[in-house]
Amino acid sequence: MLYDFVIIGAGIAGSSIAYFLKDKKVLIVDKEGISQKASNAAGAFLYPKVGFNTKYTKFVNDALLYSFDFYEKLGINTHKDGVLILPRDKKDIDKFKEYEKTFTLKYKNQDNGFFFNDGGFIDSQEVCHKLLEDVEFQQLKITKIDKKDNFILNDKIETKNIILATGYENIIDISYIKIRPVWGQRIEIKTDIKPNNNFHKNCSISKNINGIVKIGATHERRRNEKLPDEENNKILLNKANEIMKIDGKIYSMKAGMRAGSIDYFPVIGKIIDTNKTLQIYPETKKGRIPKELFYKEGIYIINGGGGRGFSNYIYSAKFLSEYILKEKNIPEMLDTKRLFIKWARKL
């Protein structure tokens, strides 16, 4: 069977682009299953970014609004009860006063922080399975990729195109794209405490749904997988107790490695043939932008969404699908070529 696209990785990144390409002949594969690893461990909180109105802040908040609308149309409960974002310390309080001058989302001042109506969370497993309802899936580890007229994966799957959505793990070495793994942990607590809304300070706390409160945070940059443990449970609970006292029993704990780019923006688009481009335009190493970029035909990527993957990837997948299906330009801040130019200048 010949596929139009094989997507490698069935977390939120792969599931998002699979949804937008579902009218094509698409296969999505993952060695663990649908929404495992980082996506399974994610709190899937949908919160605004508090900060100056930079390109990144604008992107995150645009992605947030798009994602709320997208999920609600898909029939996903976003628990959109608002979020109170609090300063971490005195220094943060001073920063918040400056940030406030450039806010574009509706908010109100509350408890030295800001309450946004646009705050909620979703069920990560429900979302990824919903996105893949009409997409063929195989649990499979890709160990071999050959290129003839088409790509041949593991000597048995033939496809015209590959989309890499593998998070921090590389199955193809792409020298100019560096993905940083960041380990995070999420716990769910059975409790009678019933917050009126969601919260974020040094961690995120969800509203109580059916007696369960979610608490999640990113902890450390690391290269190796780490199982959830009691020590980090205590760290999470201590962070949560800075916001409110939470009594109860830990019902579930999960951990995973989130994948972020070096400039925080997601990375989407075609993979550049760096050898050919530098051979024809060696002056790129001196900081000159080449007149033309050469690409590895049929290989795309969607990665680097960071800790806001459940909003950043949905928004990014829209742009990537429009690039693939309609030949629309990818926004420069997301396109893989931005990283190539930076990488080449450092050579």
C-alpha positions in Angstrom: 0.0 0.0 0.0 1.3 3.4 -1.0 0.6 6.3 1.5 0.7 10.0 0.8 2.1 10.6 4.2 3.5 8.6 7.1 3.7 10.6 10.3 6.2 9.3 12.8 5.1 10.1 16.4 1.5 10.0 17.7 1.7 12.6 20.4 -0.1 15.9 20.1 2.3 17.1 17.3 1.8 14.1 15.1 -1.9 13.8 15.9 -2.5 17.5 15.1 -1.0 17.3 11.6 -2.6 14.0 10.9 -6.0 15.6 11.6 -5.4 18.3 9.1 -4.2 15.9 6.4 -6.9 13.2 7.1 -8.4 13.6 3.6 -5.2 12.2 2.2 -4.0 8.6 2.5 -2.2 8.9 5.9 -0.6 6.5 8.3 0.6 7.5 11.7 3.0 5.3 13.6 4.4 5.3 17.2 6.5 2.8 19.0 4.6 3.3 22.3 1.0 4.0 21.2 -1.2 7.1 20.8 -0.5 9.9 23.2 2.2 8.3 25.3 5.4 9.7 26.8 5.3 13.6 26.9 1.7 14.0 25.6 0.4 11.5 28.2 2.2 13.2 31.0 1.1 16.7 29.9 -1.3 18.6 32.0 -2.7 20.0 28.7 -3.3 23.4 30.4 -4.5 26.1 28.0 -3.2 29.3 29.6 -2.2 32.7 28.2 1.5 33.8 28.4 2.1 36.8 30.6 4.9 39.0 29.4 5.7 41.9 27.0 3.9 41.7 23.7 6.8 40.2 21.8 6.5 38.0 18.7 6.6 34.9 20.9 4.0 36.2 23.4 1.7 37.1 20.5 2.2 33.7 18.9 1.4 31.8 22.1 -1.7 33.8 22.8 -2.9 33.7 19.2 -2.4 29.9 19.3 -4.4 29.8 22.6 -7.4 31.5 21.1 -7.3 29.4 18.0 -7.0 26.2 20.0 -10.0 27.0 22.3 -12.1 27.5 19.2 -10.7 24.4 17.5 -11.3 22.1 20.5 -14.8 23.4 21.2 -15.8 22.7 17.6 -14.2 19.3 17.8 -16.5 18.5 20.8 -13.7 18.6 23.4 -14.5 20.0 26.9 -11.9 22.7 27.5 -13.0 23.5 31.1 -12.7 27.1 30.2 -13.3 28.6 33.6 -10.5 31.1 33.5 -7.0 31.1 35.0 -5.4 33.2 37.7 -1.7 33.8 36.9 0.2 34.8 40.0 3.7 36.4 40.4 6.3 34.1 41.9 8.1 36.7 44.0 8.5 40.5 44.6 10.6 40.8 41.5 7.8 39.2 39.5 5.2 41.7 41.0 7.3 44.6 39.5 7.5 42.8 36.2 3.8 42.2 36.1 3.2 46.0 36.3 5.2 46.5 33.2 3.7 43.5 31.3 0.2 44.8 32.0 0.8 47.9 29.8 1.1 45.6 26.7 -1.7 43.0 27.3 -3.9 42.2 24.4 -6.2 39.6 26.0 -9.0 40.6 28.4 -8.1 40.3 32.1 -8.7 41.7 35.5 -6.4 42.3 38.4 -6.7 39.8 41.3 -4.5 38.9 44.2 -1.5 40.7 42.8 -1.9 38.7 39.6 -4.1 38.6 36.5 -7.3 36.7 35.9 -7.9 35.7 32.3 -11.2 34.3 31.1 -9.2 32.4 28.4 -7.9 29.7 30.6 -8.7 26.0 30.8 -7.4 22.5 30.2 -8.2 19.4 28.2 -7.8 15.6 28.5 -4.6 14.8 26.6 -5.6 11.2 25.8 -9.1 12.2 24.7 -7.7 14.9 22.4 -5.2 12.7 20.6 -7.6 9.8 20.1 -10.3 12.2 18.8 -7.8 13.8 16.3 -6.9 10.3 15.0 -10.5 8.9 14.7 -10.3 9.0 10.9 -6.6 8.2 10.6 -4.9 4.8 10.3 -2.6 4.0 13.2 0.1 1.3 13.7 2.1 0.8 16.9 5.5 0.4 15.3 9.1 1.5 15.9 10.7 2.8 12.7 14.2 1.4 12.5 15.0 1.8 8.8 14.2 4.4 6.2 15.2 3.9 2.5 14.6 6.1 -0.4 13.9 4.8 -3.9 11.1 6.3 -6.0 9.3 6.6 -2.6 10.3 6.1 1.0 10.4 2.6 2.3 10.0 2.2 6.1 11.2 -1.0 7.8 11.3 -2.6 4.4 7.5 -2.8 4.2 5.7 0.6 4.3 5.9 2.8 1.2 5.1 6.5 1.3 5.5 9.5 -0.8 6.3 11.8 2.2 7.4 11.5 5.8 6.5 13.9 8.6 8.7 13.8 11.7 6.8 14.4 15.0 9.2 12.5 17.2 9.7 15.0 20.0 13.2 15.0 21.6 14.1 11.7 20.0 15.8 11.8 16.6 15.4 9.1 14.0 17.0 11.3 11.3 20.0 13.4 12.1 19.1 17.0 11.2 22.2 19.0 12.1 20.7 22.5 12.1 17.6 21.7 14.1 18.4 21.4 17.8 15.5 20.1 20.1 15.9 20.5 23.8 14.4 17.9 26.1 12.8 19.2 29.2 11.5 16.8 31.8 8.2 17.5 33.6 5.8 15.7 35.9 2.1 15.7 36.5 0.1 14.4 39.4 -3.6 14.0 39.9 -5.1 14.3 43.4 -8.3 13.0 44.8 -9.5 15.9 47.0 -12.5 17.8 48.3 -10.8 21.1 47.6 -12.7 22.9 44.9 -10.9 25.8 43.2 -13.3 28.1 41.4 -10.9 28.4 38.5 -7.5 27.2 37.3 -4.2 28.7 38.7 -0.6 29.1 37.6 2.4 30.3 39.6 5.4 28.0 39.8 3.1 25.1 38.8 -0.3 24.8 37.2 -3.4 23.7 39.1 -6.6 22.7 37.5 -10.2 23.2 38.6 -11.6 20.2 40.5 -13.4 17.8 38.0 -15.2 14.8 39.5 -13.1 15.1 42.7 -9.7 15.2 40.8 -7.3 18.2 40.7 -4.3 18.2 38.2 -1.0 19.7 39.2 1.8 19.9 36.7 5.2 21.6 36.1 8.3 21.5 34.0 11.2 20.6 36.2 14.6 20.2 34.5 16.5 20.0 31.3 17.9 16.5 30.9 18.7 14.0 28.2 17.5 10.8 29.8 14.0 9.6 30.6 13.1 9.6 34.3 10.1 7.9 35.9 7.8 9.9 38.2 8.9 9.7 41.8 7.9 10.7 45.3 10.6 13.4 45.6 9.1 15.3 42.7 5.6 14.7 44.0 6.7 16.6 47.1 8.2 19.4 45.0 4.9 19.7 43.0 2.8 19.7 46.2 5.0 22.4 47.8 4.6 24.6 44.7 0.9 24.0 44.7 0.6 24.9 48.4 2.1 28.3 47.7 -1.1 28.9 45.8 -3.6 27.1 48.1 -3.6 24.3 50.6 -4.4 21.0 48.8 -5.2 18.0 50.9 -5.9 14.6 49.4 -4.5 11.4 48.0 -2.4 11.1 44.9 -4.5 9.3 42.3 -2.1 9.3 39.4 1.5 10.4 38.6 3.1 10.7 35.1 6.3 12.1 33.7 7.7 12.8 30.3 10.2 14.7 28.2 8.8 17.8 26.5 10.6 19.0 23.3 11.4 22.6 22.8 13.4 24.5 20.2 16.3 26.8 21.0 14.2 29.9 20.3 11.0 28.5 21.9 8.9 28.7 18.7 7.7 25.4 17.1 9.7 24.1 14.1 7.6 23.2 11.0 8.2 22.8 7.3 10.5 20.9 5.0 14.0 19.7 5.9 16.8 21.7 4.2 19.6 19.9 2.4 22.4 21.7 4.2 25.2 20.1 2.2 23.8 21.1 -1.2 22.8 24.6 -0.1 26.2 25.4 1.4 28.0 23.9 -1.5 26.2 26.1 -4.0 26.1 29.1 -1.6 29.2 28.9 0.6 28.9 32.6 1.5 26.0 31.6 3.7 28.6 30.8 6.3 29.6 34.5 6.3 26.1 35.6 7.2 24.7 36.1 3.7 21.2 34.8 3.0 21.4 32.3 0.1 19.4 33.2 -3.0 17.8 29.7 -2.9 17.4 26.9 -0.4 17.5 23.2 -1.4 15.3 20.8 0.5 15.2 17.0 1.1 12.2 16.2 -1.0 9.3 14.6 0.9 10.6 15.1 4.5 8.7 17.4 6.8 8.9 18.2 10.5 6.6 19.4 13.3 8.4 19.7 16.6 9.7 22.0 19.3 6.3 23.0 20.7 7.5 23.1 24.3 5.3 23.0 27.4 2.4 24.6 25.6 2.1 21.8 23.0 -1.6 21.4 23.2 -2.2 24.9 21.8 1.1 25.5 20.0 0.9 22.3 17.9 -2.7 22.7 16.8 -2.0 26.2 15.6 1.3 25.2 13.9 -0.3 22.2 12.2 -2.8 24.5 10.6 0.1 26.4 9.0 2.0 23.2 8.0 -1.1 21.7 6.4 -1.7 24.9 4.4 1.9 24.8 3.2 1.6 21.2 2.1 -1.9 21.3 0.6 -2.2 24.9 -0.6 1.5 26.0 -1.0 0.9 28.8 1.4 4.0 30.3 3.0 4.8 29.2 6.6 5.2 32.2 9.0 9.0 33.0 9.2 9.0 32.6 13.0 8.0 28.9 12.6 9.7 27.9 9.4 12.7 25.5 9.6 14.8 27.9 7.5 15.1 30.4 10.4 17.2 27.8 12.3 19.3 27.0 9.2 20.5 30.6 8.8 21.5 30.9 12.4 23.2 27.5 12.3 25.2 28.3 9.1 26.5 31.6 10.5 28.0 29.7 13.4 29.9 27.3 11.2 
